[in-house]
Amino acid sequence: MKLLRTIRLDASDTFVFEKPAEPGEWAVSGAFAFAHCDPANLQGKARTAFRAGFLGLASLGRSTLAQIVDADEKHRSEIVEVLAAHLIARFGAPDLATARLAAREETDFAMSLCDHPSGTLVAVTRSHENGTVREVFRTLRPRSGAGHARAFEFLEVVGDDDGPVEHFDVAGLGKGAAR
């Protein structure tokens, strides 16, 4: 069986989402989180979360990408229980039985997106059309033998416009690399 985990190829999620998911969290689509709002009225980071964010289950943060990973029934059960607890505590589910049923459906939907090789990245694009939330998912695969590349690099301007320019590799900071 395969499931989704959040992945962060660069620091962009920390800028675009109010609450970014941590890398490696179990993930679901999470469109249900917008059920009681009018997506047309969302602005800024909330709008970005609606349009392109998977829901990380440990933090209830958002991730632009999720990665398909191998999993087992224990992992699936863990996801259902964590999500059911969130559905009661944060999203108004009336009882544990109802929350578990909804969590199973959300988890099964996430599993249905995993009909690709492990390591494949999945991105979501959401829109609100005629009162309905529409989700489109696409997959991204690294070239054979290659790992996932960074999505962005940042160029930091130091001093005034005529001053030196430093190339700043945000993704490499964790590895101690700056160019």
C-alpha positions as CSV (number, residue, x, y, z in Angstrom):
1,M,0.0,0.0,0.0
2,K,1.1,3.6,-0.6
3,L,0.3,6.8,1.1
4,L,1.3,10.5,1.0
5,R,3.9,12.3,3.1
6,T,4.6,16.0,3.0
7,I,7.9,17.0,1.4
8,R,9.7,20.3,1.2
9,L,12.2,20.8,-1.7
10,D,12.9,24.4,-0.6
11,A,11.8,27.0,1.9
12,S,8.9,28.4,-0.2
13,D,6.2,26.7,1.9
14,T,7.4,28.7,4.9
15,F,6.7,31.9,3.0
16,V,3.4,31.0,1.2
17,F,1.5,29.2,3.9
18,E,0.4,30.7,7.3
19,K,1.3,27.3,8.8
20,P,3.6,25.2,6.7
21,A,3.6,21.4,7.3
22,E,6.9,19.9,8.4
23,P,8.6,17.6,6.0
24,G,7.6,13.9,6.4
25,E,4.2,14.3,7.9
26,W,1.4,12.0,6.7
27,A,-0.7,14.0,4.3
28,V,-4.2,14.1,2.9
29,S,-5.8,16.5,0.4
30,G,-7.5,18.4,3.2
31,A,-10.0,20.2,1.0
32,F,-12.6,19.5,3.8
33,A,-10.9,22.2,5.9
34,F,-12.5,24.8,3.6
35,A,-16.0,23.4,3.8
36,H,-17.3,26.1,6.0
37,C,-15.9,29.1,4.2
38,D,-16.4,30.8,0.9
39,P,-13.2,30.2,-1.1
40,A,-14.0,33.3,-3.2
41,N,-13.4,35.4,-0.1
42,L,-10.1,33.9,0.9
43,Q,-7.1,36.1,0.5
44,G,-3.3,35.9,1.0
45,K,-1.9,32.8,2.6
46,A,-5.3,31.3,3.2
47,R,-6.1,31.6,-0.5
48,T,-2.8,29.9,-1.3
49,A,-3.5,27.1,1.1
50,F,-6.9,26.5,-0.6
51,R,-5.5,26.7,-4.1
52,A,-2.4,24.4,-3.7
53,G,-1.9,22.9,-0.2
54,F,-2.0,19.3,1.0
55,L,-2.8,19.0,4.7
56,G,0.0,17.7,7.0
57,L,-1.6,15.6,9.8
58,A,0.8,16.2,12.6
59,S,0.7,20.0,12.4
60,L,-2.4,20.7,10.4
61,G,0.0,22.8,8.2
62,R,0.1,22.9,4.5
63,S,2.5,21.5,2.0
64,T,2.7,22.4,-1.7
65,L,3.9,18.8,-2.5
66,A,3.3,15.4,-1.2
67,Q,5.4,12.3,-1.9
68,I,4.1,8.8,-2.5
69,V,5.7,6.4,0.0
70,D,5.4,2.8,0.8
71,A,3.2,2.1,3.9
72,D,1.4,-0.6,5.6
73,E,-2.0,-1.1,7.4
74,K,-0.5,0.2,10.7
75,H,0.3,3.5,9.0
76,R,-3.1,3.7,7.5
77,S,-4.7,3.1,10.9
78,E,-2.5,5.8,12.4
79,I,-3.6,8.3,9.8
80,V,-7.2,7.5,10.3
81,E,-7.0,7.9,14.1
82,V,-5.0,11.2,14.0
83,L,-7.3,12.6,11.4
84,A,-10.4,11.5,13.3
85,A,-9.1,13.3,16.4
86,H,-8.5,16.5,14.4
87,L,-12.0,16.2,12.9
88,I,-13.5,16.2,16.4
89,A,-11.2,18.8,18.0
90,R,-10.8,21.3,15.1
91,F,-13.5,20.6,12.5
92,G,-16.7,20.0,14.4
93,A,-17.3,16.2,13.9
94,P,-20.1,15.2,16.3
95,D,-18.6,12.0,17.5
96,L,-15.7,9.6,17.1
97,A,-17.6,7.1,14.9
98,T,-18.5,9.8,12.4
99,A,-15.0,11.3,12.6
100,R,-13.4,7.9,11.9
101,L,-15.7,7.3,8.9
102,A,-14.8,10.7,7.4
103,A,-11.1,10.1,8.2
104,R,-11.2,6.7,6.4
105,E,-12.8,8.2,3.4
106,E,-10.2,11.0,3.3
107,T,-7.4,8.5,3.8
108,D,-8.8,6.2,1.0
109,F,-8.9,9.2,-1.3
110,A,-5.3,10.0,-0.6
111,M,-4.4,6.3,-1.2
112,S,-6.2,6.5,-4.6
113,L,-3.7,9.2,-5.6
114,C,-0.8,6.8,-5.0
115,D,-1.2,4.7,-8.1
116,H,2.4,5.7,-9.2
117,P,5.9,4.5,-8.1
118,S,7.1,5.4,-4.7
119,G,9.0,8.7,-4.7
120,T,6.7,10.3,-7.1
121,L,5.6,13.8,-6.1
122,V,2.0,14.9,-6.2
123,A,0.7,18.5,-6.5
124,V,-2.8,19.7,-6.1
125,T,-4.6,22.7,-7.7
126,R,-8.0,23.6,-6.3
127,S,-10.6,25.9,-7.6
128,H,-14.1,26.9,-6.6
129,E,-16.6,26.6,-9.5
130,N,-20.3,26.9,-9.3
131,G,-20.4,26.3,-5.6
132,T,-18.2,23.2,-5.9
133,V,-14.6,22.7,-4.9
134,R,-12.7,21.1,-7.8
135,E,-9.3,19.4,-7.3
136,V,-6.8,18.5,-10.0
137,F,-3.8,16.4,-9.1
138,R,-0.6,16.1,-11.1
139,T,2.5,13.9,-10.6
140,L,6.1,14.9,-10.9
141,R,8.8,12.3,-11.3
142,P,12.6,12.8,-11.2
143,R,14.6,11.7,-14.2
144,S,15.8,8.1,-13.9
145,G,18.5,7.9,-11.2
146,A,18.2,11.6,-10.2
147,G,16.9,12.8,-6.9
148,H,14.4,15.6,-6.6
149,A,15.8,19.0,-7.4
150,R,15.2,22.2,-5.5
151,A,12.2,24.1,-6.7
152,F,13.7,27.5,-6.1
153,E,16.8,29.3,-5.2
154,F,16.9,32.8,-3.8
155,L,19.0,35.7,-4.7
156,E,19.7,38.1,-1.8
157,V,20.6,41.6,-2.5
158,V,23.0,43.0,0.2
159,G,23.3,46.7,0.7
160,D,22.2,49.2,-2.0
161,D,21.4,48.4,-5.6
162,D,25.0,48.9,-6.6
163,G,26.4,46.7,-3.8
164,P,27.5,43.2,-4.1
165,V,25.1,40.4,-4.9
166,E,25.2,37.2,-2.9
167,H,23.8,34.0,-4.2
168,F,21.9,32.5,-1.3
169,D,20.9,28.8,-1.4
170,V,18.1,28.5,1.2
171,A,17.7,24.7,0.6
172,G,21.4,24.2,1.2
173,L,21.4,26.0,4.6
174,G,20.4,22.8,6.4
175,K,23.4,21.1,4.8
176,G,25.8,24.0,5.6
177,A,26.1,24.9,1.9
178,A,25.9,28.5,0.7
179,R,27.2,29.7,-2.6
